[in-house]
Amino acid sequence: MTDGSTLVSVADLAASLDDPALRLFDCRASLADTGAGEAAWRAGHLPGAQHAHLEHDLSGPHAPGAGRHPWPQADAFAAWLGRAGVTPASRVVAYDAGDGAFAARLWWLLRSFGHARVAVLDGGLAAWTAAGLPLAVAAPAIDHVTDPAAPYPGRFAGERLLDAAAVAARVAAGDLLIDARGSERFRGEVEPIDRVAGHVPGARSRPYPLNLRDGRFRPAAELAAEFDALLAGRAPSAAIAMCGSGVTACHHLLAMAHAGRDGAALFTGSWSGWIEDPARPVATGDA
């Protein structure tokens, strides 16, 4: 089941494609090939979908400690939203190839920017095509808007976007840091992307695919029970999500909100930002 404020079903989205307030974004991306997502969008996308580029639109320029996918600057993100036709009245839906890992990044960008009407398509493009619904393939339905547009009037909620120093302080105070990377990366057994293997001392491992079943988000009650066990009596606001670069961590934020456990923060630089300072401690193993 989907709730429409965090997730939207294929059937519900298909029934509302003609809604003039709808702004649909294709967030497909590849960490190995920065052009793959846009190429896939041009080859075939949901009708009316614009492409949201992970590197250009959903990330900002590098800054010390910002990691591989720096959080965008507010002015730049507001300008991009304006060019894409997003206003406070818009209903935004994001999707990717299937599991929602990239779409959740746009979802959290908008939520933390003050935009409430945003959801992720549960099951993504895979669920859409499995339902026999059409793609736009002859030409993009909507390309980037080129006419001057007013920037979106938002600002980021800084208290839910944390740097390494804030994360270290909160973990030391007893808050919960949840690492969305695979368990083998958390333990430091392999590291296919970053130059140092391991995890932030005190973090807990919960790979983001645990939020899914058969390509869709698991029922809210199941997720609530599992996050409650992790929280161990803490409020959701005492939780911080991280991953390799602040992308798949947003999947946990989406899953927690879907489960009625909204309030967690994001470690924006995540592991790649943490290890930019060689003086920071690194842990390996399960704890």
MARLUMBA-353645 format. One line per field, with one value per residue (C-alpha): z, x, y; residue in one letter. Coordinates in pm, whole numbers. Example, Ala and Ser with C-alpha at 12.3 -4.5 7.8 and 13.67 -1.06 7.14 Angstrom:
% residues 2
zz: c(780, 714)
xx: c(1230, 1367)
yy: c(-450, -106)
residu: c(A, S)
This chain:
% residues 287
zz: c(0, -69, 119, -143, 71, 84, -177, -468, -648, -1021, -1045, -861, -1067, -1397, -1302, -1236, -1528, -1656, -1326, -1416, -1072, -1129, -1184, -1261, -1238, -1370, -1124, -1285, -1238, -1230, -996, -1259, -1553, -1488, -1827, -1805, -1630, -1881, -2170, -2024, -1982, -2345, -2459, -2273, -1973, -1808, -2000, -1892, -1690, -1676, -1592, -1255, -1291, -976, -1029, -1181, -1026, -704, -588, -548, -599, -380, -52, 225, 400, 159, 16, -333, -372, -192, -75, -321, -226, -152, -420, -691, -592, -578, -925, -1069, -921, -1073, -1417, -1384, -1312, -947, -722, -367, -525, -730, -664, -728, -798, -835, -974, -1077, -1231, -946, -584, -514, -399, -636, -630, -251, -285, -464, -220, 76, -98, -142, 203, 371, 153, 289, 8, 151, -166, -288, -320, -474, -725, -545, -767, -1010, -1383, -1342, -1181, -1440, -1734, -1561, -1546, -1925, -1907, -2184, -2203, -2406, -2645, -2966, -2795, -2442, -2328, -2140, -2170, -1931, -1914, -2070, -2006, -1701, -1397, -1038, -797, -559, -230, 10, 246, 381, 732, 867, 1182, 970, 750, 949, 889, 1036, 1349, 1433, 1370, 1594, 1873, 1847, 1839, 2146, 2316, 2247, 1923, 1659, 1335, 1073, 783, 465, 281, 231, 537, 379, 318, 671, 813, 595, 408, 67, -54, -425, -427, -146, -57, 300, 413, 734, 914, 1156, 1511, 1688, 1368, 1319, 991, 812, 434, 258, 56, 385, 332, 21, -80, -445, -554, -349, -1, 271, 468, 707, 1014, 939, 886, 1199, 1411, 1272, 1309, 1659, 1749, 1615, 1793, 2121, 2291, 2121, 1934, 1551, 1578, 1755, 1441, 1164, 828, 633, 344, 109, -12, 118, -157, -48, 311, 194, 135, 513, 567, 320, 475, 825, 713, 535, 861, 1064, 1212, 1047, 1208, 1139, 999, 714, 739, 410, 347, 480, 463, 176, 369, 698, 554, 392, 727, 795, 1165, 1207, 1355, 1145, 1275, 1111, 1190, 1302, 1570)
xx: c(0, 117, 15, 59, 277, 585, 500, 261, 142, 163, -216, -254, 15, -126, -465, -321, -82, -310, -300, -161, 3, 205, 580, 733, 1109, 1314, 1602, 1774, 2150, 2463, 2755, 2980, 2863, 2744, 2574, 2380, 2074, 2009, 2071, 1816, 1564, 1604, 1557, 1228, 1062, 724, 506, 581, 891, 1189, 1531, 1688, 2063, 2228, 2553, 2424, 2079, 2071, 2427, 2641, 3005, 3262, 3359, 3581, 3407, 3113, 3182, 3123, 2774, 2781, 2452, 2349, 2353, 2007, 2015, 2121, 1857, 1586, 1685, 1675, 1330, 1209, 1343, 1173, 841, 816, 624, 490, 162, 323, 270, 609, 666, 1016, 1107, 1413, 1473, 1306, 1416, 1383, 1741, 1804, 1445, 1461, 1744, 1511, 1233, 1453, 1594, 1241, 1119, 1415, 1357, 1004, 805, 552, 377, 639, 635, 838, 683, 680, 858, 976, 1005, 1012, 667, 533, 640, 532, 183, 191, 185, 339, 671, 753, 1024, 1006, 1117, 1132, 788, 937, 1296, 1455, 1259, 1467, 1247, 1338, 1151, 1127, 1336, 1145, 1093, 1240, 1528, 1696, 1619, 1972, 1891, 1822, 2131, 2445, 2817, 3080, 3138, 2768, 2735, 3030, 2885, 2542, 2673, 2885, 2568, 2388, 2202, 2163, 2365, 2225, 2452, 2262, 2557, 2597, 2710, 3040, 3128, 3024, 3249, 3538, 3573, 3538, 3534, 3458, 3422, 3594, 3965, 3916, 3710, 3510, 3251, 3201, 3260, 2928, 2723, 2474, 2444, 2111, 2149, 1877, 1743, 1597, 1326, 1205, 1026, 993, 1110, 858, 859, 753, 434, 456, 384, 673, 915, 792, 863, 1215, 1306, 1159, 1390, 1687, 1578, 1557, 1338, 1486, 1266, 1299, 1458, 1752, 1835, 2078, 2100, 2424, 2566, 2860, 2778, 2437, 2225, 2099, 2077, 1772, 1602, 1601, 1455, 1178, 1117, 1099, 853, 644, 645, 528, 873, 960, 1214, 1557, 1845, 2091, 2470, 2512, 2879, 2838, 3132, 3311, 3293, 3398, 3720, 3825, 3987, 4246, 4242, 3886, 3862, 3758, 3599, 3576, 3381, 3020, 3048)
yy: c(0, 353, 664, 939, 1166, 946, 684, 674, 361, 305, 302, 631, 803, 673, 815, 1160, 1219, 1495, 1685, 2031, 2053, 1733, 1761, 1422, 1357, 1067, 1023, 726, 737, 525, 580, 421, 636, 989, 1012, 686, 826, 1100, 860, 619, 902, 1008, 648, 612, 772, 816, 1062, 1417, 1329, 1561, 1425, 1508, 1458, 1324, 1514, 1838, 1891, 1688, 1762, 2071, 2164, 1996, 2155, 2019, 1733, 1731, 1386, 1251, 1399, 1733, 1874, 2147, 2511, 2647, 2918, 2674, 2417, 2685, 2807, 2454, 2393, 2719, 2624, 2285, 2452, 2346, 2585, 2543, 2430, 2154, 1787, 1626, 1257, 1113, 773, 575, 234, 51, 49, 421, 479, 770, 900, 922, 1176, 1419, 1336, 1431, 1739, 1870, 1766, 1931, 2239, 2278, 2115, 1867, 1747, 1504, 1126, 845, 605, 271, 20, 287, 238, -140, -140, 104, -110, -432, -283, -240, 138, 348, 528, 836, 720, 923, 1245, 1382, 1490, 1784, 1902, 2149, 2474, 2751, 3053, 3261, 3134, 3247, 3041, 2817, 3008, 2753, 2696, 2385, 2266, 2282, 2089, 1779, 1813, 1734, 1754, 1521, 1728, 1739, 1366, 1283, 1495, 1340, 984, 1061, 1185, 856, 924, 653, 660, 418, 321, 225, 69, -304, -500, -600, -235, -145, -415, -296, -624, -456, -97, -58, 322, 508, 509, 384, 86, 64, 274, 560, 435, 386, 347, 63, -127, -149, -192, 5, -295, -422, -160, -344, -660, -763, -419, -222, -76, -313, -243, 50, -162, -398, -112, 65, -243, -279, 88, 91, -196, 2, 318, 123, 381, 687, 931, 924, 1270, 1102, 903, 1002, 822, 789, 586, 635, 986, 1088, 927, 585, 711, 906, 569, 520, 866, 782, 440, 589, 856, 591, 394, 693, 749, 1080, 1312, 1163, 1367, 1306, 1297, 1478, 1395, 1041, 798, 973, 1300, 1142, 1000, 1328, 1405, 1131, 1221, 1090, 741, 442, 123, -219, -532, -552, -283)
residu: c(M, T, D, G, S, T, L, V, S, V, A, D, L, A, A, S, L, D, D, P, A, L, R, L, F, D, C, R, A, S, L, A, D, T, G, A, G, E, A, A, W, R, A, G, H, L, P, G, A, Q, H, A, H, L, E, H, D, L, S, G, P, H, A, P, G, A, G, R, H, P, W, P, Q, A, D, A, F, A, A, W, L, G, R, A, G, V, T, P, A, S, R, V, V, A, Y, D, A, G, D, G, A, F, A, A, R, L, W, W, L, L, R, S, F, G, H, A, R, V, A, V, L, D, G, G, L, A, A, W, T, A, A, G, L, P, L, A, V, A, A, P, A, I, D, H, V, T, D, P, A, A, P, Y, P, G, R, F, A, G, E, R, L, L, D, A, A, A, V, A, A, R, V, A, A, G, D, L, L, I, D, A, R, G, S, E, R, F, R, G, E, V, E, P, I, D, R, V, A, G, H, V, P, G, A, R, S, R, P, Y, P, L, N, L, R, D, G, R, F, R, P, A, A, E, L, A, A, E, F, D, A, L, L, A, G, R, A, P, S, A, A, I, A, M, C, G, S, G, V, T, A, C, H, H, L, L, A, M, A, H, A, G, R, D, G, A, A, L, F, T, G, S, W, S, G, W, I, E, D, P, A, R, P, V, A, T, G, D, A)
